[in-house]
Amino acid sequence: MVNKRMGAKIALILVTLAVLFTACKSMPAVVEVSPDKLVAGQELAAWKGKWVSTYTVMNDESLNAAYKKTAEGMPYYTEGGLKAAVKDMYGSSVTAMKFNGTNKVTLTMQKKDGSKSNVVCEYKYMGTKAVPGYEGSLWYTFEAVNPGKELQAVKNMIIMPPHQHGDGPLHWHVRFGYYGFDWLINGEKSWPTFVPASTKKNDMLKGAESSIETMPKWTDAAPFKSYAEHGRWINSLLVFENSSKEVMDVYAKLIKEFEGKNPKGGDFTRAEIIAELQKSDDSLKDFTHLEFNIKDGKNELIVFKGSKEIFRSNYVRVAPGKAKAYMTMKAEKKDAGMFSLISFVVVHGAPNYHFHLWYGATEEDIAAQRGTPTCYKVDVPADIRASGIERSAKRTLSALTGK
């Protein structure tokens, strides 16, 4: 049932994207792509030409009325929050791409300050992967041959062939990332869309307006949905105090591995390792666990210290601040104090699911927060938990001892 719902949702997204732009005579012809007919070193030949991201027009002032009207029908989004959600869906650091028929691609990349530069990346074809929940569609996967510093954000690429739906426009979808194909395919939820560079701006604006107006149909009504789906969350600093056999074995292993390396002299103790790990941020004094409630039309965050609930409020997505430009949520409850504003990174890191967050009464508080507060899913196997603790502890102890 879940796959059917997801398939229907993705189908709606793809069809919606397909009808957004008025086709023009100068558009290139559709090229059939078949995995078994690709030419080595030219697997990207079907994309030959210059293409631009549809997101390049989505901040045009002429669209403000559409954003405002649409947000009015979305209880947990302000106009700025909706704009951020649209960016999550369509946005990418890549604003244009030029293909020459080989696997060398010229990417126009935009930095946070708005400046743009062209970089050339040669990709190696890594095969196809099915689009989850959308039978018959394939992602073509590519990996950068020489991923230098400027190419880390586009090291991995999954891309759909140029296609049309009926008389709709020629377009395709792509995702870029550093963390591998599994995340891009199963974790990433964006749909950056590219159309021929010859597409007129007015046509792109009409398409963008339609896209904004349809956001309520396939955007989560409750922005906390992806967090609520994983149940309860625990502050990462508290995770280190876990006393399962698997975790205790990890600490015993670490004590032996770093034998005699304690700067204080002698060996580390478990308590000393935990103390070092808990120095990364100050969040443990504020909360131990978080829960998200989206039942009965809510979008609630519930904060705990130990077994005691200390705070609860519905939250609305607002425009992101400059300090931490992630999903920024504002408490509806008055006098929310340190939990008034919270900036959330998406849930990631399967199977050891976690997310990062920064919080405060003001944007200035968020900017000044020390470290990277992190929460882990409570319900994970003990061996996964132990493996995560081992990696974190090794990094910390290696830095401390110079090993």
Kinemage of the C-alpha trace (Angstrom):
@kinemage 1
@onewidth
@group {chain A} dominant
@subgroup {mainchain}
@vectorlist {calphas} color= white
{ca met a 1} P 0.000 0.000 0.000
{ca val a 2} L 2.837 2.377 0.853
{ca asn a 3} L 4.539 1.718 -2.487
{ca lys a 4} L 1.291 2.316 -4.342
{ca arg a 5} L 0.758 5.625 -2.582
{ca met a 6} L 4.357 6.626 -3.218
{ca gly a 7} L 4.062 5.594 -6.857
{ca ala a 8} L 0.929 7.662 -7.302
{ca lys a 9} L 2.586 10.626 -5.628
{ca ile a 10} L 5.711 10.430 -7.798
{ca ala a 11} L 3.584 9.964 -10.888
{ca leu a 12} L 1.663 13.120 -10.014
{ca ile a 13} L 4.930 15.002 -9.539
{ca leu a 14} L 6.317 13.855 -12.879
{ca val a 15} L 3.120 14.571 -14.777
{ca thr a 16} L 2.807 17.968 -13.094
{ca leu a 17} L 6.361 18.835 -14.070
{ca ala a 18} L 5.709 17.653 -17.594
{ca val a 19} L 2.820 20.024 -18.234
{ca leu a 20} L 4.438 23.081 -16.725
{ca phe a 21} L 6.125 24.423 -19.828
{ca thr a 22} L 4.807 25.318 -23.256
{ca ala a 23} L 6.826 23.472 -25.888
{ca cys a 24} L 8.609 25.575 -28.497
{ca lys a 25} L 9.728 24.702 -32.018
{ca ser a 26} L 13.419 24.986 -31.183
{ca met a 27} L 13.331 22.200 -28.619
{ca pro a 28} L 15.540 19.200 -29.476
{ca ala a 29} L 13.914 15.953 -30.457
{ca val a 30} L 13.278 13.177 -27.940
{ca val a 31} L 16.050 10.571 -27.951
{ca glu a 32} L 15.247 7.013 -26.927
{ca val a 33} L 17.638 5.669 -24.275
{ca ser a 34} L 18.052 1.967 -23.611
{ca pro a 35} L 20.523 0.582 -21.049
{ca asp a 36} L 21.608 -2.206 -23.393
{ca lys a 37} L 22.335 0.143 -26.317
{ca leu a 38} L 24.595 2.674 -24.619
{ca val a 39} L 28.035 3.353 -26.098
{ca ala a 40} L 30.924 3.214 -23.635
{ca gly a 41} L 32.175 6.696 -22.821
{ca gln a 42} L 29.131 8.244 -24.482
{ca glu a 43} L 26.381 7.157 -22.124
{ca leu a 44} L 25.289 10.807 -21.793
{ca ala a 45} L 24.877 11.307 -25.543
{ca ala a 46} L 21.079 11.455 -25.260
{ca trp a 47} L 21.351 14.675 -23.257
{ca lys a 48} L 23.441 16.478 -25.889
{ca gly a 49} L 22.736 20.208 -25.902
{ca lys a 50} L 22.368 22.980 -23.339
{ca trp a 51} L 19.780 22.813 -20.591
{ca val a 52} L 18.705 25.129 -17.767
{ca ser a 53} L 17.172 24.480 -14.370
{ca thr a 54} L 13.528 25.439 -13.988
{ca tyr a 55} L 14.393 26.790 -10.553
{ca thr a 56} L 16.303 29.689 -12.116
{ca val a 57} L 13.009 31.597 -12.503
{ca met a 58} L 11.276 30.548 -9.297
{ca asn a 59} L 12.384 33.586 -7.300
{ca asp a 60} L 11.074 36.029 -9.885
{ca glu a 61} L 9.006 38.787 -8.256
{ca ser a 62} L 6.120 38.086 -10.606
{ca leu a 63} L 5.557 34.804 -8.724
{ca asn a 64} L 5.116 36.376 -5.283
{ca ala a 65} L 1.336 36.482 -5.625
{ca ala a 66} L 1.262 32.752 -6.387
{ca tyr a 67} L 3.438 32.004 -3.370
{ca lys a 68} L 1.262 34.158 -1.104
{ca lys a 69} L -2.036 32.692 -2.287
{ca thr a 70} L -0.796 29.101 -2.128
{ca ala a 71} L 0.720 29.505 1.343
{ca glu a 72} L -2.620 30.791 2.638
{ca gly a 73} L -4.009 27.300 2.049
{ca met a 74} L -1.095 25.560 3.803
{ca pro a 75} L -1.507 25.980 7.590
{ca tyr a 76} L 2.066 25.043 8.487
{ca tyr a 77} L 3.856 27.151 5.883
{ca thr a 78} L 4.376 30.877 5.653
{ca glu a 79} L 5.040 32.419 2.260
{ca gly a 80} L 8.756 32.261 3.022
{ca gly a 81} L 8.420 28.673 4.212
{ca leu a 82} L 6.699 27.692 0.981
{ca lys a 83} L 9.469 29.307 -1.044
{ca ala a 84} L 11.955 27.226 0.932
{ca ala a 85} L 9.945 24.059 0.238
{ca val a 86} L 9.914 24.852 -3.484
{ca lys a 87} L 13.678 25.301 -3.347
{ca asp a 88} L 13.992 21.920 -1.642
{ca met a 89} L 11.985 20.373 -4.464
{ca tyr a 90} L 13.565 22.050 -7.485
{ca gly a 91} L 16.711 23.769 -6.308
{ca ser a 92} L 20.277 22.687 -6.944
{ca ser a 93} L 23.703 24.282 -6.952
{ca val a 94} L 23.708 23.427 -10.670
{ca thr a 95} L 21.768 25.987 -12.702
{ca ala a 96} L 22.677 24.874 -16.231
{ca met a 97} L 24.325 21.913 -17.961
{ca lys a 98} L 25.910 21.496 -21.368
{ca phe a 99} L 26.474 18.052 -22.874
{ca asn a 100} L 28.743 17.532 -25.894
{ca gly a 101} L 27.852 13.927 -26.681
{ca thr a 102} L 30.525 12.378 -24.472
{ca asn a 103} L 30.566 11.908 -20.722
{ca lys a 104} L 32.246 15.279 -20.191
{ca val a 105} L 29.696 17.763 -18.927
{ca thr a 106} L 29.992 21.514 -18.385
{ca leu a 107} L 28.086 22.479 -15.266
{ca thr a 108} L 27.174 26.032 -14.315
{ca met a 109} L 27.345 26.087 -10.537
{ca gln a 110} L 26.017 28.781 -8.252
{ca lys a 111} L 27.628 29.541 -4.895
{ca lys a 112} L 25.821 30.713 -1.776
{ca asp a 113} L 26.778 34.315 -2.556
{ca gly a 114} L 25.010 34.053 -5.923
{ca ser a 115} L 28.147 34.014 -8.067
{ca lys a 116} L 28.346 31.437 -10.846
{ca ser a 117} L 31.172 29.544 -12.501
{ca asn a 118} L 31.501 26.839 -15.130
{ca val a 119} L 33.245 23.580 -14.286
{ca val a 120} L 33.849 20.542 -16.468
{ca cys a 121} L 33.231 17.118 -14.987
{ca glu a 122} L 33.878 13.791 -16.660
{ca tyr a 123} L 31.520 11.091 -15.464
{ca lys a 124} L 31.761 7.314 -15.452
{ca tyr a 125} L 28.577 5.369 -16.086
{ca met a 126} L 27.644 3.142 -13.134
{ca gly a 127} L 24.463 1.474 -14.397
{ca thr a 128} L 20.745 1.974 -13.873
{ca lys a 129} L 18.562 1.880 -10.787
{ca ala a 130} L 14.787 1.696 -10.579
{ca val a 131} L 12.917 4.762 -9.357
{ca pro a 132} L 11.321 3.577 -6.077
{ca gly a 133} L 7.558 3.439 -6.299
{ca tyr a 134} L 7.433 4.341 -9.994
{ca glu a 135} L 7.393 1.222 -12.131
{ca gly a 136} L 9.112 1.520 -15.501
{ca ser a 137} L 11.262 4.562 -14.705
{ca leu a 138} L 15.038 4.356 -14.340
{ca trp a 139} L 17.741 6.510 -12.876
{ca tyr a 140} L 20.964 6.435 -14.919
{ca thr a 141} L 23.788 6.671 -12.399
{ca phe a 142} L 27.147 8.382 -12.908
{ca glu a 143} L 30.220 9.001 -10.767
{ca ala a 144} L 32.831 11.720 -11.308
{ca val a 145} L 36.122 10.322 -12.631
{ca asn a 146} L 38.267 12.926 -10.851
{ca pro a 147} L 36.135 14.579 -8.157
{ca gly a 148} L 38.253 17.559 -7.143
{ca lys a 149} L 37.250 19.973 -4.416
{ca glu a 150} L 35.018 22.009 -6.720
{ca leu a 151} L 33.172 18.861 -7.812
{ca gln a 152} L 32.350 17.312 -4.429
{ca ala a 153} L 28.737 18.499 -4.556
{ca val a 154} L 28.244 16.802 -7.943
{ca lys a 155} L 30.453 13.765 -7.370
{ca asn a 156} L 27.509 11.422 -7.828
{ca met a 157} L 24.740 12.058 -10.334
{ca ile a 158} L 21.526 10.201 -11.057
{ca ile a 159} L 19.613 11.378 -14.090
{ca met a 160} L 16.512 10.526 -16.104
{ca pro a 161} L 16.594 10.640 -19.911
{ca pro a 162} L 14.987 13.570 -21.771
{ca his a 163} L 11.318 12.738 -22.169
{ca gln a 164} L 7.873 14.126 -22.856
{ca his a 165} L 4.380 13.269 -21.710
{ca gly a 166} L 2.016 13.603 -24.645
{ca asp a 167} L 2.441 17.055 -26.167
{ca gly a 168} L 4.203 18.321 -23.055
{ca pro a 169} L 7.671 19.839 -23.086
{ca leu a 170} L 10.952 17.997 -23.288
{ca his a 171} L 12.555 17.813 -19.850
{ca trp a 172} L 14.424 15.586 -17.456
{ca his a 173} L 15.224 15.249 -13.760
{ca val a 174} L 18.539 14.929 -11.966
{ca arg a 175} L 19.958 14.655 -8.461
{ca phe a 176} L 23.512 15.352 -7.317
{ca gly a 177} L 25.323 14.453 -4.131
{ca tyr a 178} L 28.416 13.353 -2.296
{ca tyr a 179} L 27.135 10.550 -0.056
{ca gly a 180} L 26.408 7.898 -2.664
{ca phe a 181} L 23.634 6.552 -4.835
{ca asp a 182} L 21.572 4.932 -2.093
{ca trp a 183} L 20.926 8.307 -0.477
{ca leu a 184} L 20.179 9.991 -3.804
{ca ile a 185} L 17.708 7.288 -4.797
{ca asn a 186} L 16.051 6.412 -1.496
{ca gly a 187} L 16.724 9.352 0.807
{ca glu a 188} L 16.767 12.478 -1.325
{ca lys a 189} L 13.283 13.786 -2.163
{ca ser a 190} L 14.070 16.598 -4.590
{ca trp a 191} L 13.210 16.732 -8.287
{ca pro a 192} L 15.511 19.287 -9.962
{ca thr a 193} L 14.153 19.670 -13.483
{ca phe a 194} L 15.921 20.881 -16.610
{ca val a 195} L 14.489 22.150 -19.884
{ca pro a 196} L 16.156 23.258 -23.133
{ca ala a 197} L 18.040 26.545 -22.788
{ca ser a 198} L 15.957 27.826 -25.694
{ca thr a 199} L 12.803 27.790 -23.557
{ca lys a 200} L 11.378 31.314 -23.292
{ca lys a 201} L 11.382 32.924 -19.858
{ca asn a 202} L 7.659 33.677 -20.018
{ca asp a 203} L 6.962 30.001 -20.619
{ca met a 204} L 9.184 29.059 -17.694
{ca leu a 205} L 7.382 31.564 -15.466
{ca lys a 206} L 3.994 30.142 -16.432
{ca gly a 207} L 5.270 26.693 -15.600
{ca ala a 208} L 6.725 27.852 -12.305
{ca glu a 209} L 3.428 29.454 -11.316
{ca ser a 210} L 1.564 26.215 -11.996
{ca ser a 211} L 4.169 24.308 -10.020
{ca ile a 212} L 3.781 26.586 -6.999
{ca glu a 213} L -0.006 26.293 -7.114
{ca thr a 214} L 0.163 22.478 -7.071
{ca met a 215} L 2.548 22.247 -4.095
{ca pro a 216} L -0.260 21.379 -1.604
{ca lys a 217} L -1.128 18.283 -3.651
{ca trp a 218} L 2.165 16.514 -3.098
{ca thr a 219} L 4.051 18.377 -0.389
{ca asp a 220} L 3.697 17.058 3.154
{ca ala a 221} L 1.002 19.089 4.884
{ca ala a 222} L 2.958 18.612 8.112
{ca pro a 223} L 6.626 19.542 7.608
{ca phe a 224} L 7.567 17.243 10.503
{ca lys a 225} L 6.245 14.139 8.724
{ca ser a 226} L 9.631 12.636 7.816
{ca tyr a 227} L 10.775 13.045 11.441
{ca ala a 228} L 7.564 11.627 12.938
{ca glu a 229} L 7.815 8.505 10.775
{ca his a 230} L 10.879 7.341 12.716
{ca gly a 231} L 9.341 7.543 16.179
{ca arg a 232} L 11.273 8.805 19.171
{ca trp a 233} L 14.672 10.506 18.956
{ca ile a 234} L 17.500 10.641 21.475
{ca asn a 235} L 20.141 13.326 21.955
{ca ser a 236} L 23.388 11.976 20.504
{ca leu a 237} L 25.297 12.959 23.651
{ca leu a 238} L 23.102 10.610 25.676
{ca val a 239} L 23.598 7.797 23.162
{ca phe a 240} L 27.213 7.510 24.295
{ca glu a 241} L 25.999 6.384 27.739
{ca asn a 242} L 24.326 3.300 26.249
{ca ser a 243} L 25.189 0.187 28.276
{ca ser a 244} L 24.211 -2.629 25.916
{ca lys a 245} L 26.688 -5.493 25.561
{ca glu a 246} L 27.537 -4.383 22.030
{ca val a 247} L 28.369 -0.860 23.147
{ca met a 248} L 30.274 -2.005 26.223
{ca asp a 249} L 32.369 -4.233 23.953
{ca val a 250} L 33.158 -1.181 21.805
{ca tyr a 251} L 34.408 0.775 24.812
{ca ala a 252} L 36.565 -2.174 25.905
{ca lys a 253} L 38.012 -2.367 22.397
{ca leu a 254} L 38.752 1.368 22.339
{ca ile a 255} L 40.432 1.301 25.742
{ca lys a 256} L 42.745 -1.431 24.483
{ca glu a 257} L 43.372 0.272 21.123
{ca phe a 258} L 44.358 3.544 22.807
{ca glu a 259} L 46.180 1.839 25.664
{ca gly a 260} L 48.582 4.177 27.446
{ca lys a 261} L 47.590 7.146 25.238
{ca asn a 262} L 45.579 9.101 27.795
{ca pro a 263} L 47.105 12.607 28.019
{ca lys a 264} L 46.461 12.399 31.763
{ca gly a 265} L 48.576 9.266 31.896
{ca gly a 266} L 47.744 5.583 31.617
{ca asp a 267} L 44.639 4.232 29.905
{ca phe a 268} L 41.316 5.859 29.153
{ca thr a 269} L 38.295 4.782 31.150
{ca arg a 270} L 34.816 4.432 29.673
{ca ala a 271} L 33.690 7.453 31.687
{ca glu a 272} L 36.553 9.546 30.323
{ca ile a 273} L 35.771 8.576 26.722
{ca ile a 274} L 32.112 9.489 27.215
{ca ala a 275} L 33.104 12.796 28.802
{ca glu a 276} L 35.236 13.665 25.778
{ca leu a 277} L 32.431 12.730 23.382
{ca gln a 278} L 29.950 14.887 25.277
{ca lys a 279} L 32.090 17.998 24.893
{ca ser a 280} L 31.011 18.438 21.256
{ca asp a 281} L 28.021 20.654 22.101
{ca asp a 282} L 25.889 21.866 25.016
{ca ser a 283} L 22.494 20.455 24.045
{ca leu a 284} L 22.251 17.790 26.758
{ca lys a 285} L 21.455 20.476 29.347
{ca asp a 286} L 18.432 21.452 27.235
{ca phe a 287} L 16.867 18.117 26.221
{ca thr a 288} L 17.372 14.356 26.147
{ca his a 289} L 14.653 13.216 23.742
{ca leu a 290} L 12.390 14.624 21.029
{ca glu a 291} L 9.119 13.410 19.559
{ca phe a 292} L 7.117 14.681 16.586
{ca asn a 293} L 3.330 14.442 16.452
{ca ile a 294} L 1.465 14.891 13.168
{ca lys a 295} L -1.770 13.154 14.176
{ca asp a 296} L -5.111 14.942 13.952
{ca gly a 297} L -3.748 17.658 11.681
{ca lys a 298} L -0.965 18.709 14.046
{ca asn a 299} L 2.684 19.526 13.424
{ca glu a 300} L 4.016 19.283 16.953
{ca leu a 301} L 7.447 19.031 18.506
{ca ile a 302} L 7.553 17.548 22.012
{ca val a 303} L 10.701 18.036 24.095
{ca phe a 304} L 11.761 15.843 27.024
{ca lys a 305} L 14.388 15.907 29.752
{ca gly a 306} L 14.576 12.361 31.014
{ca ser a 307} L 11.011 11.096 31.393
{ca lys a 308} L 9.527 14.581 31.846
{ca glu a 309} L 7.907 16.526 29.021
{ca ile a 310} L 9.197 20.093 29.231
{ca phe a 311} L 7.846 21.708 26.066
{ca arg a 312} L 5.253 21.172 23.349
{ca ser a 313} L 4.145 23.334 20.436
{ca asn a 314} L 2.925 23.274 16.875
{ca tyr a 315} L 5.464 24.676 14.442
{ca val a 316} L 5.188 26.553 11.145
{ca arg a 317} L 7.832 26.450 8.438
{ca val a 318} L 9.285 29.916 7.788
{ca ala a 319} L 11.989 31.367 5.572
{ca pro a 320} L 15.439 30.091 6.567
{ca gly a 321} L 17.879 32.356 8.341
{ca lys a 322} L 21.377 33.090 7.105
{ca ala a 323} L 23.257 31.268 9.857
{ca lys a 324} L 21.747 27.820 9.319
{ca ala a 325} L 19.754 27.853 6.095
{ca tyr a 326} L 18.007 24.528 6.582
{ca met a 327} L 14.327 23.767 7.257
{ca thr a 328} L 13.515 26.525 9.733
{ca met a 329} L 10.505 26.118 11.997
{ca lys a 330} L 8.873 28.709 14.250
{ca ala a 331} L 6.881 27.766 17.351
{ca glu a 332} L 3.247 28.848 17.423
{ca lys a 333} L 3.351 28.831 21.211
{ca lys a 334} L 4.124 32.194 22.753
{ca asp a 335} L 7.136 32.481 25.040
{ca ala a 336} L 8.737 29.381 23.527
{ca gly a 337} L 12.135 30.568 24.693
{ca met a 338} L 15.092 28.592 23.351
{ca phe a 339} L 12.733 26.504 21.212
{ca ser a 340} L 11.194 29.497 19.415
{ca leu a 341} L 13.185 28.915 16.230
{ca ile a 342} L 14.708 25.611 15.140
{ca ser a 343} L 16.671 24.848 11.992
{ca phe a 344} L 16.518 21.162 11.006
{ca val a 345} L 18.728 19.145 8.672
{ca val a 346} L 16.847 16.349 6.892
{ca val a 347} L 16.800 12.844 8.345
{ca his a 348} L 19.708 10.897 6.866
{ca gly a 349} L 22.370 8.260 7.597
{ca ala a 350} L 20.380 5.021 7.142
{ca pro a 351} L 20.327 2.640 8.894
{ca asn a 352} L 21.591 4.750 11.819
{ca tyr a 353} L 19.057 7.492 11.124
{ca his a 354} L 19.818 10.908 12.576
{ca phe a 355} L 19.439 14.633 11.998
{ca his a 356} L 21.098 17.836 13.168
{ca leu a 357} L 19.372 20.896 14.575
{ca trp a 358} L 20.139 24.351 15.913
{ca tyr a 359} L 17.713 26.249 18.117
{ca gly a 360} L 17.249 29.505 19.963
{ca ala a 361} L 14.961 32.390 20.812
{ca thr a 362} L 16.388 34.393 17.916
{ca glu a 363} L 18.434 33.961 14.752
{ca glu a 364} L 21.375 35.378 16.682
{ca asp a 365} L 21.061 32.575 19.229
{ca ile a 366} L 21.114 29.976 16.472
{ca ala a 367} L 24.166 31.565 14.886
{ca ala a 368} L 25.967 31.538 18.228
{ca gln a 369} L 25.130 27.950 19.178
{ca arg a 370} L 28.206 25.821 19.769
{ca gly a 371} L 28.741 22.570 17.920
{ca thr a 372} L 26.226 20.524 15.977
{ca pro a 373} L 23.420 19.177 18.177
{ca thr a 374} L 22.301 15.825 16.807
{ca cys a 375} L 19.497 13.358 17.460
{ca tyr a 376} L 19.469 9.646 16.639
{ca lys a 377} L 16.514 7.377 16.114
{ca val a 378} L 15.877 5.488 19.353
{ca asp a 379} L 14.710 2.265 17.756
{ca val a 380} L 17.805 0.913 15.974
{ca pro a 381} L 19.590 -2.449 16.394
{ca ala a 382} L 22.274 -2.542 19.086
{ca asp a 383} L 25.036 -3.418 16.621
{ca ile a 384} L 24.199 -0.372 14.491
{ca arg a 385} L 24.235 1.821 17.580
{ca ala a 386} L 27.580 0.365 18.668
{ca ser a 387} L 29.127 0.868 15.241
{ca gly a 388} L 28.131 4.534 15.228
{ca ile a 389} L 29.562 5.098 18.701
{ca glu a 390} L 32.814 3.408 17.701
{ca arg a 391} L 33.270 5.703 14.697
{ca ser a 392} L 32.587 8.834 16.733
{ca ala a 393} L 34.828 7.755 19.586
{ca lys a 394} L 37.703 6.819 17.288
{ca arg a 395} L 37.614 10.242 15.662
{ca thr a 396} L 37.567 11.969 19.026
{ca leu a 397} L 40.318 9.867 20.601
{ca ser a 398} L 42.509 10.053 17.499
{ca ala a 399} L 42.280 13.847 17.540
{ca leu a 400} L 42.971 13.916 21.269
{ca thr a 401} L 46.012 11.639 21.137
{ca gly a 402} L 47.370 12.532 17.717
{ca lys a 403} L 47.193 8.867 16.749
